[in-house]
Amino acid sequence: MPAFPHSTTSSPTAIAVPPSLSLPVIEAAFPRQVHPYWPRLQEKTRTWLLEKRLMPADKVEEYADGLCYTDLMAGYYVGAADEVLQAIADYSAWFFVWDDRHDRDIVHGRPAAWRRLRFRLHAALDSPRDHLHHEDPLVAGFADSMVRLYSVLPRTWNARFARHFHEVIEAYDREFRNRVEGIVPTVEEYLSLRRRTFAHWIWTDLLEAGAGCELPDPVRNHPAYRRAALLSQEFAAWYNDLCSLPKEIAGDEVHNLGISLITHEGLTLEEAVAEIRRRVEECIAEFLVAEKDALRLSDELADGTVHGKELSAAVQACVRNMRNWFSAVYWFHHESGRYRVDSWDDRSTPPYVDNEAAGEK
């Protein structure tokens, strides 16, 4: 049965996960959770995409629900206030649209458009209210999501989030140049870049927004907490690489762990797939250990004071959702139309993207 039986995007039959992508430990030991707000979330994010003109109406109608962007967030930030989850989900949907614009600007040779967008996003990140009515819908939509996210936690959290996302924008620029120049990064270069393009620390920052509590630096940077957070994100990034390898080979991509392994380590495609899978499985095993350490930290924070009790509860909520990220990511890759490359008319062109020269104005 689908994890979200009330979903308009899931088939009524069990999802068949290809053996090469199947992870029995996820299916057995990481049961899916879903935020009760999810049905409304899906509806409102679909409306937001239309209102902000982030996807053409026909694309929204045909593909938005099937892309399962809201399913992913509803399975991750469980326990968040409804309005916080809505802001995160809209931002996440924006992120996917931005990723597609970045790809199309490369494919269609639009470096000037990308450069303009890059600088505009940096500016909107620092002063989102000044960009709410920007002529480029991608900039205006980003500004809208930033205003909402910045309203959740104190300015210190906002500054950290902004710092992390400035790094993500610059990492996307590095990817742009690599693809234009046909540069396949080495494995170590790729892993470092991937932590920024996958926005590891952005999604981790948002765990605090979901918990309604900014964690003090000594807690957030504690090795137990940080390791659990990193492993949950590494799993997601590498599993994404495993699932998207056919799509990215078809699209002449240069950024995938498998592509780096084939290019620089001399592995065959089959060997590269096996190596990514090995890393993914190792990540899961290591997380199960790190999770216990992080929960032990949360117990230690409960020192009998009100503050200690609140901090302990917030860390527990964040760690629980790190766990939820594993199942949310896993099932997203098998339910979302984003990875069904074999069903596309053109394996190098996703049917849900706007292929017009957006951003050239």
Secondary structure, DSSP 4 states (H G I P E B T S, - for coil): --SSTT-SSS-SSPP---TTT--HHHHHHS-----TTHHHHHHHHHHHHHHTTSS-HHHIIIIIHHHTHHHHHHTTSTT--HHHHHHHHHHHHHHHHHHHHHHHHHHTT-HHHHHHHHHHHHHHHH-GGGGTT-SSHHHHHHHHHHHHHHTTS-HHHHHHHHHHHHHHHHHHHHHHHHHHHT----HHHHHHHHHHHTTHHHHHHHHHHHHT-PPPHHHHTSHHHHHHHHHHHHHHHHHHHHHHHHHHHHTT----HHHHHHHHH---HHHHHHHHHHHHHHHHHHHHHHHHHHHHHHHHH--SSHHHHHHHHHHHHHHHHHHHHHHHHHHHHHH-GGG-GGGSSSTTS-TTS--S-TT--
